[in-house]
Amino acid sequence: MFIVIAYLAANVLSNISVAYFGPISTPINAFLLIAFDLVSRDALHERWHHKNLKLKMILLIGTGAILSYLVNRGAGQIAIASFVAFLLTGLADTLVYHFLRDEPKLIKVNGSNLVSAAVDSIAFPTLAFGSFIPWVILGQFLAKALGGYIWSLVLFHGNNNGKKGEATA
């Protein structure tokens, strides 16, 4: 349950800071908060496998968007962009994660996160700000890729004795 709450908190904080500070906040959010969301979603993917995974993921992403909107109604466009981007990202992540299912956990997590980071880095700022902003997209992608790698080490560290791919958080 902790990882669900942490995921939602990171999502809401990211959306609200983007609504308040604009595009300049996106690389920092991407490194700290969105990278955490991508990796924690992989951890939840492992935990929820065969237990209404699709429904739970959609509810998780939708809850983050709704909470962002409720906490700051000015973040409505950001919340909608976040919801759409995370749905697209979740689909990409799930497909790649499934394709890499027999690989070691860090390969599986980071491989799916690279694709997810690319999809999210294009979709979110384009939808949130209404235009294609290359420096924001590149900054977000690099931050998510590096941040995702660091978060994968934190969330999946020391779990070699558990189920393959299971997170410690």
C-alpha atoms as one frame of an Amber mdcrd trajectory, in Angstrom:
protein
   0.000   0.000   0.000   2.923   2.333   0.692   4.058   2.216  -2.920   0.561
   3.151  -4.163   0.458   6.175  -1.852   4.002   7.182  -2.843   3.089   6.819
  -6.547   0.016   9.020  -6.132   1.904  11.636  -4.089   4.661  11.849  -6.706
   2.081  12.143  -9.493   0.119  14.905  -7.749   3.247  16.845  -6.725   4.565
  16.684 -10.265   1.311  17.859 -11.839   0.855  20.709  -9.383   4.430  21.944
  -9.747   4.073  21.939 -13.552   0.807  23.875 -13.259   2.514  26.408 -10.972
   6.021  26.710 -12.482   5.390  25.659 -16.104   7.811  23.874 -18.465  10.921
  24.876 -16.505   9.968  22.431 -13.726   9.617  19.412 -15.992  13.231  18.134
 -16.011  13.404  18.185 -12.199  10.001  16.515 -11.914  11.018  13.993 -14.549
  14.169  13.031 -12.657  12.692  12.820  -9.159   8.973  12.200  -9.414   8.060
  10.765 -12.810  11.044   8.424 -12.874   9.821   7.150  -9.493   6.319   6.710
 -10.940   7.656   4.670 -13.866   9.687   2.343 -11.656   7.038   2.028  -8.943
   4.507   1.101 -11.628   6.830  -1.768 -12.612   6.958  -2.839  -8.971   3.153
  -2.775  -8.824   3.041  -4.655 -12.128   4.965  -7.464 -10.416   2.713  -7.431
  -7.344  -0.567  -7.222  -9.230   0.325  -9.721 -11.958  -2.797 -11.804 -12.734
  -4.797  -9.841 -10.132  -6.841  -7.394 -12.251  -3.629  -5.711 -13.397  -5.169
  -3.626 -16.203  -8.047  -2.348 -14.100  -5.792  -1.527 -11.144  -3.323   0.361
 -13.359  -6.077   2.412 -15.009  -7.574   3.208 -11.595  -4.158   4.169 -10.235
  -3.420   6.524 -13.141  -6.935   7.982 -13.065  -6.779   8.536  -9.314  -3.541
  10.503  -9.729  -5.166  12.754 -12.337  -8.312  13.283 -10.253  -6.301  14.059
  -7.106  -4.182  16.568  -9.039  -7.310  18.316 -10.227  -8.954  18.301  -6.777
  -5.883  19.679  -5.019  -5.465  22.473  -7.576  -8.281  23.100 -10.036  -5.839
  25.230 -12.031  -4.013  21.997 -12.818  -6.944  20.670 -14.871  -5.174  20.750
 -18.239  -2.026  19.339 -16.620  -4.044  16.547 -14.957  -5.697  15.622 -18.255
  -2.347  15.673 -20.092  -0.854  13.557 -17.317  -3.689  11.032 -17.475  -3.475
  10.636 -21.260   0.337  10.513 -21.232   0.389   7.937 -18.435  -2.170   5.773
 -20.243  -0.002   5.799 -23.368   3.109   5.286 -21.266   1.475   2.479 -19.313
   0.573   0.669 -22.521   4.118   1.032 -23.882   5.622   0.015 -20.543   3.408
  -3.056 -20.238   4.192  -4.245 -23.761   7.959  -3.859 -23.370   7.933  -5.204
 -19.783   6.034  -8.271 -20.981   8.410  -8.706 -23.923  11.368  -8.619 -21.490
   9.649 -10.798 -18.851  12.386 -13.465 -18.902  15.231 -10.969 -18.539  16.855
 -10.010 -15.214  14.773  -7.514 -13.266  16.980  -4.464 -13.867  17.032  -5.118
 -17.628  13.259  -5.587 -17.611  12.577  -2.463 -15.531  15.041  -0.152 -17.270
  14.272  -1.458 -20.758  10.583  -0.751 -20.301  11.364   2.589 -18.646  13.405
   3.814 -21.620  10.422   3.291 -23.897   8.048   4.727 -21.299  10.285   7.756
 -20.795  10.277   8.437 -24.545   6.490   8.130 -24.864   5.786  10.241 -21.771
   8.392  12.856 -22.676   6.708  13.485 -26.017   3.057  13.105 -24.974   2.932
  15.016 -21.682   4.521  18.363 -22.584   2.863  18.423 -25.999  -0.581  17.936
 -24.429   0.058  20.034 -21.313   1.508  23.075 -23.084  -0.203  22.726 -26.450
   2.962  22.623 -28.508   5.988  20.499 -29.314   8.907  21.857 -27.205  12.080
  19.950 -28.136  14.256  21.143 -25.210  11.569  20.123 -22.711  11.114  16.739
 -24.398  14.847  16.019 -24.480  15.353  17.230 -20.910  12.478  15.118 -19.654
  13.664  12.010 -21.487  17.222  12.245 -20.166  16.011  12.987 -16.637  13.514
  10.097 -16.659  16.060   7.640 -18.054  18.698   8.539 -15.443  16.202   8.951
 -12.617  14.500   5.686 -13.549  17.795   3.845 -13.401  18.542   5.270  -9.944
  15.019   4.499  -8.687  15.272   0.955 -10.067  18.375   0.431  -7.942  16.561
   1.797  -4.883  13.253  -0.049  -5.306  14.665  -3.353  -6.538  17.877  -3.387
  -4.460  18.696  -6.478  -2.437  15.787  -8.510  -3.708  17.734 -11.256  -5.401
  16.376 -13.832  -2.955  12.719 -13.010  -3.614  10.649 -13.604  -6.703  12.308
 -12.550  -9.915  11.550  -8.873 -10.482   9.745  -8.237  -7.202  10.384  -4.854
  -5.579  11.439  -4.341  -1.986   9.257  -1.301  -1.322
